[in-house]
Amino acid sequence: MIRLFVPTPLAADAAVLPTLDQSRYLSQVMRLKIGDDLLVFNGRDGEWRCVITEVLKKGLVLKAEAQVRPPATGPDLELLISVVKKSALEFAVEKATELGVRRIRLVVTHRTQVQHVRMDRLDAIAIEAAEQTGRVDVPMIDEPVKLGELLDRWEAGRRLMFCDETGGAPATAALQTAGEDPWAVLIGPEGGFSPEERERLRALPFTTAVSLGPRILRADTAAIAALTLWQAAVGDWERQPRASLSTPQQNGA
């Protein structure tokens, strides 16, 4: 069944108004008509079965009929990734969403080649990935921030998996006793971390420095590899997502 993300509240008998582009997709591409139903979620109220009740010039009108799944989130995992080239960053956001990341933080390191980031484009990619993978939440994506500033205000109790291209403990071994604490995975820029950044990261008490193998990986490849290893070790691949009363809301939604 078709799944659609909408920013509006969802409740029994609530009217739901898709965007014009979504309405065109439903009516012109998928050929839906009055009486047809689809699944809708907003990242807060779970997943709802909705039925098309009106076809207007400015779009469709849906009515929420029944909640199919309650609100739920995956493990408390964040991806911290340096701002890299557009295609690599978009790919990493898409795959991180598919792999269940709850939040994506864009970071600026000493060797980051700063460039304009279209946050609206990244949000749209995350939404589409959530629609396709069956998630009922969408990861929050934060504006770029300097790595040092992020570390200065680090959240107490969150552990950091520092993927260091110069070496570290094998990721599989390091995660064997990781537990289910909140975690973040840090991926650096194409030029790697500076010696000063590496020294500071390794000295932090909440950091676990790991190696992703003998080969130098692109940032997007490293992100997928690290998230996959984490999910396999301590993630939700072998259990159902946690029910949640509240979930992060999508930027700009």
N, C-alpha and C positions, 0 to 999 in steps of 0.2 A: 504494500500500500504506500502511496505517496506520503512523505513526511515533509513538514514545512515549519520553519522557525518564524515566529511572529513576536513582536515586542509587547503586545497588549496583554492585559491580565486574562487568565482563563478560568472560567467557572461554569457551572451548569447553566445552560440557556444563554450564556453571554454571546453577544454579537462579536464576530472576529472579522477584521477588515484587512485582507492581504494588501500588499503594495500593488501598484499598477503592473509592475514587471511580474510579480508573482501571479497576479490574476491572468495576465496574458499567457504565462507558462501553463497554468492549470487549464484554461479554456481553449487555447489555440494549439499548444503542443501536446498536452495530455488528453485533450478533447473531453474534459469533464463538463457536466451539465447539472442543472438543478436536481437535487436528490442524491447526487453522488457524494461519497464521503472520503475523507482523508485524515491523516494524523497530524496534529499540530502540537508544538511545544514552545515554551518561551524562556526556558532556563530557570524558572521559579516554581511553576505550578504543576509540574509533571507533564505527562503526555495525554492529549485529549483527542477523542474521535469527534470530528466536526462534519457537518453536512452543508452542502451549498444550498442556500435558500433564495438568493437573488443574483441575477446577472445584470449589472448596470453598465452604463457607458464608461464610468470611472473605475470599474473593477467589480469583483465579486464580493458577496456578503456570505459569511459562514456563520453557523450556529454551533456552539460547543454543546455536545449531547452527553458525553460520558467520559470520565477519566479512565484511561487505559492503564497508565502506570503512574505511581506517585513520584514526587520529586526524589531525585537520587543523584549522588556524586560518586566519582571514582576515588581512588586513593589521593591523599593530600600530597600531590607531587607537582612541583613547578619546574619549568624549563627556563634557565637563564642563558640566553644566547647573544653573542656579540652581533651587532649590526653588520651583516655581510651583503654580498650582491643580491639584488632583487630576486632573481630566480631561486637562488639557494635559500634565502630567508622565507619566501613564500612556500617553498617545498617543505621546509622544516616546520612551519606553522601548521600546514595541512597534516603532516604525518604525526606531529605531536598531539594534535587533536584526536586523530584516529587511535593513538596509543593511550589516550585517557588522561593527558595532562590537565590539571585543573587551572593552571595559570601560566602565562608566558610573559617573561620580563625581558625586554630588550636592553642590552647593556652596551656601554661605550668603554672600550679598554684603551690602553696606551697605543696599541697598533691598529685600532679600528679605523678604517677609512670612512670617515663620517660622510653620510649621504642622506638625502631626503627619504623618509620612510612614509609611505601612504598607509596610515593606520586604518583607514576605512577599507582599503583593499585587503589588509590582513584580517580584519574582522569578518569580511565577507567570505574569505577562504575558510576561516574557522567555522563559520555558520554552515557553509555547504558541507564541510567534512562531518560536522555533527549530525546534519540531516541524513547523510548517507550511511553513517556508522551506527545509528540507533541510539545515540546519546540523547538524554533529555536535558542536558546542560551544555553550555558553550564556554570554553575557557576565556577568562579575562586576558586581554593583551595590554600590557603597560607601555607607555611612551618610553623612548630610550632614556637611560640614566647612566651616569658614570659609575663604573664598577666600585670605585672607592666609596662613593656616597652610599651605594646600596649596602656595602659591607658595614659601613658606619652605623647604619640603623637596622642591622640584621634582626630578624624576628627570633626571639628567645624560643628555644626548643626545636628549631628547624635545623636539620643536618644538611650539609652541602657535599655533594659528590663532585669533586673537582677533577675534570678530565684533563690530565696533564700530558701533553705530547712528549715531554722529556722523560716520562716514566713514572711508575708508581706501582702499588700493589695491583695484581690482576683484579679487574672489576668483579668477577664472579666470586673470588675469595673474599674480597673486602665486603661484599654484600651478604655473605652467609649468615652473619650475626647482626644484620642491619636493624631488624625489627620493623615495626609499623609506625615509627615516628614520622612526623612531617619531614619531607625531603625536598631538596632542589638539586637539579643537575646543571652544572655550569659548562658551557661550551665556548671556547675562545674564537678569536678572529682568524683569518687565513694566515696571518703572520705569526700566530701563536701569542702566548702571554709574554710580557716583558719580565726580566729577572726580578724586578721589584714587585710586580704583581704576584709572581710565583712564590716569592719568599713570604709575602704577607699571607697569601692564601694557605700555604702549608703550615703557618704558625698559628692559625686560628683553631680554637679548641673544637669547633663544630665541623671542621673540614675533614673529609676523607679523600685523599689524593689517589686516583686510580689510573691505570693504563688501559687503553682500548686496543692493545695489540702492538705488533712490531711495525705496522705501516702508518704513515701519516695520512689521516683521513680529512676529507673536506668537512667543513662545519656542519652541513646538513646531514652528511653520512654519519658523522660522529654523534650528532644529536639522536638519530634513529637508533644507532647501535647502543648508546648509553641508556636510553629510555627502555629499549627492549630488554637489556640485561637487568635493569632495575625491576621492571614489571615481572620478569620471569622469577626473580629472587624473592621479592616482597610485595609485589603489586596485587592486582585484583583478577588476574587471569584465571585463577582457580576458585573464585568466589564471586558472588553477586555484588554489584555496586551498592554502596551504603545508602540507605534511605536518609533523606536530609530535609530539614524544615526550611533551610534557606541555602541558596547557592549563589556564586558570584554572578553578577549581571554583566552582560556583554557591553563593552564600551560602545557608546553611540547608539545603542538599541532603543 
